[in-house]
């Protein structure tokens, strides 16, 4: 379970409705989403609750809660995500062994009252309701940090990452005909404009339903947009590490499914639905 949490911390450091689905409040229509998706409320690891999810009255993800991290989400009246706030126990990635051990043994779950905010993401949309920019705000960091996105066929195909108003990295996204992300390529751009391929990740899928599509408003290419579930990831490092280039890591996932075709288990993690 701690391994899952550490991987999550690293990922944070580097970041049609039918008529019956409409509720009327204060003379305004409130669009309720995800009526076709079961909503995950818990993830269990070793029989213990590892993560919890809460939703607002529009079926949009409101909070992710865990022992080591907490995230809150804010939406506008069009159900568009406009802000995410992340709180993380950074002791999980400390080089100090005593700090690392203390973080691993913590009992109280992270929340905004006991942990400093690690990151705020604010999202901007164009006049076609497509996300175009994400701004990253970190404590004690005054430099500009943001990403600009290219959209094709309602899918994010490129993410341009800027640091101090200079392009520093970018990511290319490639999808299959079903809309599953099948390849993600990350590049570094030097101050002189030279581009270097850093890593690629290739994905293979099952033919079953991905429950995390209910989080599609988070707009993360892959896990929150894939119609199917990832069964294999092939991660390749293209730059030299300790004298070795082309290092490949392969991860395979196994699932158990319910009668509706949604997973109730992924590897050692069990999903509990609302």
Protein Blocks (a to p, Z undefined) as FASTA:
>chain_A
ZZmmmmmmmmmmnopadfklpcceehiacddehklbccdfbdceehiafbdcdddfkopa
fbdcdfkbccdddddfkopafbdcddddfklmccbfklmmmmmmpmbdcdfklcccfbdc
dddddfkopafbdcdddehiabdcddddddeehiafbdcddeehiafbdcdddddfkopa
fbdcdddddfkopacdfbdcdddddfbdcfklmmmmnopghjlmpfbdcfbdcdddfbde
ehighiacdddddddddfkopafbehjbccddZZ
